[in-house]
Amino acid sequence: MDNAKVIKVAAIQMNTVLYDCEANLKKAEHLVEQAVQEGARLIVLPELFNTGYLVEDEDVNLSERIPGKTTRWMEQLAHRYQIYIAAAIMESGESVGVVYDTALLVGPEGLIGTYRKTHLWDPENTRFAKGDSYPVFQTPIGKIGLQICYDIGFPEGARILTLKGADIVLYPSAYGQPRLYAWDVATRARALENGIFVIASNRTGTEKERATFGGHSRITDPLGRVLAEAAAEDEVIVSEIDLDTVAKQRRALPYLRDRNKLLFKKEFENI
């Protein structure tokens, strides 16, 4: 595909069936096809969309190698429709019994890359190992960085990705309804302070009567403006984005240019 400055992007918001990968992939495929029909070339699915979130008793058994079953499913869709798809799933680590919460990006030619979640939400610390890198992926539709859910509350991650060249950062998420006030601010703040597009795809529904996910998936532009937002139920949101906005906004509000790099370096070394 040719390089494109103006593209349509989508965030898929969905509930899942706990432990039922087949049912979840079938549902997700229908929603991906809906996004494709609306012209989307970059599509983001929620965190652990293929298994459900509260499956801690089966983390090891439900985790997959990458590439594996879910990766191949994503690759088939990406090739069929000539699109890019991102999601987060449980990845089987190199050591037996080690599981990562991992985002992956695939395109028409296959797997592009992965990112292992670096900031784990409270009980996730007993389920998953932490990642240790912030990769940025050059694609024909832009330079893309990956984060996952709780990562959105840590500005350093998005800033590192931005400094490494990202102009789009994706957040597959399973963000809780009680903390939507933080989601509301963070989705816009990460976009504005870095001059990037943020595509944040969230879960819906309630699991085991103890976790309710907040929905309100968002596509936010470099000015911090919400271009599209879902409600609280299953939904596909689509918006056109113009990547020229990235450079224009960074000139208009030059946070990256004017940051005090030497001071930051000195202070971080002493923390």
C-alpha angles and dihedrals in degrees: 000000000000122000109267130196096190116049140154117245132188141202117205116211116194148154118232140212109243114247093356108113094168094055093045094050091049091052093044091050090056090051093046089053089051090054091048090052088056090053102258117160097178117046128182123201125197129265114282089358091156099056108018123248109262097060096114092137089062103032095122095045094046096044118100138203115248112263094037140116098314093040090054090048090053092046092053092052093044091051095043094052099026092237141128120246131189129188141149123241139163108274124203106233129223091262121065112264096012115125129188130196096230134184117208133192122206132181139184090287096048139260113008101180150305141239125201115216110258101189113054122201113238104278092031088075089075093045107042141038117233124252121233109204144061109214124186119205124213110217135166088256098050145294107301131198126190131218131160130228108283089035087076090075092061109074093193093073096054090042092053091049090049093050088050090057108270118151094173124043120190125207116192100191149181095194118176123243094230090062100045089117087069092045090053093056100034097052090056097037095054090050096046100043092050102033092236139129113252121202109188117182116191138191128246133205137045126279126204090342090280107079125052117182120217107220112197094130111190145202109203129185130221091267090059092252118145106234095181134003133184126219123230103289136064109306145149116224122193132186137171114239129194112210091202085074089072096064093038093053093045088056093046094048106021102193092143094050095046102043114123099243097176093050093046091050092050095047096045091052089057098047 
